[in-house]
Amino acid sequence: MRAVVFEKWKTPPTVSEVDKPTPGPGEVLLKVAGAGACHSDVAVYQDYDESMGMTQLEPSYILGHETSGWIEELGEGVTGLAKGDAFLVYGPIGCGHCAPCSRGQDTYCENVADMPYMASGLGRDGGMAEYMTVPARNLVPLGDADPYAAAPLADAGLTPYHAIKLSLPKLAGGGKTALVIGLGGLGLVAVQILKAITGATVIATDMKPEAMARAEEFGAVTVPGGEGQADRIRELTGGKGVTAVFDFVGVAPTIALAASVVARQGRLTVVGIAGGEFAWNFFKVPYEVDFTSTYWGTIEELHEVAALYRAGQISPDVEYYEMDDALEAYRKLEAGELSGRAVVTPNGRAA
C-alpha cells in the first residue's frame, strides 16, 4: 500500500510503498477515509532532530495524527465493533494505566518517557496510508456523518474544544466575549465551537481577508490585523477587554496582542505552538488573568466533538488531496497557502 513516510530527521516525507499492516490483539485495521495534514507534522520533519531527545518521535514511520476511516478487520479480543462502521481516531496513546491515561488524557501520560511513541502519526504509524492499525479503545464513532471531512476533528477540532471547555467558567453568563487569534484550521473550528457551546460574542482576527470572511459566516465579528488592531478589539468590548482570548498562532506578536486585550480576571490561552516568548511582569497583564497553555485533549472530549459534528454544529473547512498529491498538501501547508485543513484521501473519495 502507499503511505506518506517520514524517513529521516530534517528531511521532507516521501510517498512510498509499504506493507499493509495487520491488527494485533486489542487493535483494529482501519481503512482510511481521510488524514489531515498538520503543522505539527511539518515541525517534526523540518525542525526536530535527535539532539532534542524526543526518542518517541524518531523516524521512520507513517505520518497522520488526524484520521478517520472504516473498520476493515478486528484484531484478537476485539468485540462490540463491526466491519464497515466509521470512526475518528483518538491519536494520543499513553501507557494506559497511570492516572491521566485512566481518565482518557493520554496527552499527559506520566510514563511517556518509557513509551515507544507519542501518538498514531507521531512515532507510531499514522493515517497517511491506505490502512492503519488502531487500538480499539481509541476509536470514536461517527455514525452516519461524513467521515472524509471529519478527519481534522481529531486534532483541529479536539485541540480548540479542550481549550474552550477549560475556559467555560469564565464565559458563563451574559455579556461575555471571546477572541480567536489566527483563523487557520483550528481557529475556524474554534469560532464554530464557541458559537455552539457558549453565549459569548465571538471576535476573530487574522491577516487574511478570506479567512475573516469565513469566520463572519460562522457568526464572528472580525478585526483585521495591522495598525489599530488592539484598539478596535477593545472597542468591541466596551473598553473592558476580552473575557477569554485564544491564540492559535503562538508567536511573540500574537501573544503580546492577546495580553494587551484580555480583560481583568480574564483568561488567556496560548494554543499555537510556534514557540513565541512573552516577557511577563506584574503590571504588563491585567490583574488576576489566567495565563495558560493547553495541549490536544481527552478521548472523552473527542466524543463530545464528534457529537457536535454529527449534529451539524461544527464542520471543518477542508481541501481534499489524493495520495498522488499528498506532498503538495504539505508544501501548501508550509507556504501558508491553506485557509482550512488539507485532508489526504488515500483510498479516494466517494462522490
SULCOR-V328095 format. One record per backbone hydrogen bond with DSSP energy under -0.5 kcal/mol. CO is the residue of the C=O (numbers start at 1). NH is the residue of the N-H. If there is no record, write none. Layout:
co:nh
CO:NH
CO:NH
//
This chain:
co:nh
1:18
2:130
3:5
3:16
4:63
5:7
5:14
6:60
6:61
8:11
14:5
14:16
16:3
16:18
24:27
26:136
27:75
28:30
28:134
29:72
29:73
30:32
30:132
31:70
32:347
34:68
35:344
38:41
38:42
39:43
40:44
41:45
42:46
43:47
43:48
45:11
48:10
49:52
50:53
53:55
54:57
55:58
61:6
62:126
63:128
64:127
66:36
67:89
68:33
68:34
69:87
70:31
71:84
73:29
75:78
76:26
77:79
82:85
85:71
86:142
86:143
87:69
88:90
88:140
89:91
91:120
98:102
99:103
100:103
100:105
101:104
104:106
104:299
105:108
106:109
109:112
111:114
112:115
118:93
119:122
119:124
122:118
122:119
124:121
127:129
128:4
130:32
132:30
134:28
135:138
136:139
138:90
140:88
142:145
146:150
147:151
148:151
150:153
151:154
152:155
152:156
152:157
153:158
155:159
157:161
158:162
159:163
160:164
161:165
162:166
163:167
164:167
165:168
167:170
167:171
168:172
173:176
176:201
177:244
178:203
179:181
179:246
180:182
180:205
181:248
184:188
185:189
186:190
187:191
188:192
189:193
190:194
191:195
192:196
193:197
194:198
200:202
201:178
201:203
202:221
203:180
204:223
205:182
206:225
207:209
208:212
209:213
210:214
211:215
212:216
213:217
214:218
215:220
216:219
220:222
221:204
223:206
226:229
228:232
229:233
230:234
231:235
232:236
233:237
234:237
234:239
235:238
237:240
240:264
242:263
243:267
244:179
245:269
246:181
246:248
247:271
247:272
249:274
250:276
251:255
252:256
253:257
254:258
255:259
256:260
257:261
258:261
258:262
261:242
263:266
266:290
267:245
267:269
268:270
268:292
269:247
269:271
270:294
278:280
281:284
281:285
286:289
287:265
289:291
290:268
290:292
292:270
298:302
299:303
300:304
301:305
302:306
303:307
304:308
305:309
306:310
307:311
308:313
308:314
309:312
316:318
317:341
319:343
321:345
322:325
323:326
325:329
326:330
327:331
328:332
329:333
330:334
331:335
332:336
332:337
333:336
340:185
341:319
342:37
342:344
343:321
344:35
344:346
345:323
345:348
//
